[in-house]
Amino acid sequence: MSGVKIKMEERYCIVSSYSEDIQTFVFKVNQLLKEGWTLSGGLSSSSSKIFQAMEKK
């Protein structure tokens, strides 16, 4: 089971996971980039979790 979660609305989403799921996290972010999403800011982390905000124009 993937530990990556995606909270998605029409034009904005946040991808999050625990650091041990970094490979799946990177795969999901790349998938969204291929679907037309763009990065919104840099990667952030807190308490072994990582986050990436993305937007779709």
SVG drawing of the C-alpha trace seen along z (x, -y; Angstrom):
<svg xmlns="http://www.w3.org/2000/svg" viewBox="-12 -29 25 31">
<polyline fill="none" stroke="black" stroke-width="0.4" points="0.0,0.0 1.3,-3.4 1.9,-5.9 1.5,-8.8 -1.6,-10.9 -2.9,-13.5 -5.4,-16.2 -6.7,-17.5 -9.1,-20.2 -9.7,-21.5 -6.5,-23.7 -4.5,-23.0 -3.2,-19.9 -0.8,-18.8 1.1,-15.6 2.4,-14.2 4.1,-11.1 6.4,-9.8 10.1,-10.0 10.4,-6.2 8.0,-6.4 10.2,-8.9 10.4,-6.8 6.6,-6.5 6.3,-10.2 8.7,-11.2 6.8,-8.9 3.4,-10.5 4.8,-14.0 6.3,-13.2 3.0,-11.6 1.1,-14.8 3.7,-16.9 3.1,-14.8 -0.7,-15.5 -0.1,-19.2 0.3,-20.1 3.2,-22.4 5.2,-22.8 4.0,-25.5 7.0,-26.3 9.6,-23.9 9.5,-20.7 8.8,-21.1 9.0,-18.7 7.9,-18.3 8.2,-15.3 9.4,-12.8 6.7,-13.8 7.3,-15.5 5.0,-17.8 4.8,-19.3 2.2,-21.8 1.1,-21.8 -1.2,-23.8 -2.9,-23.5 -3.4,-26.6"/>
</svg>
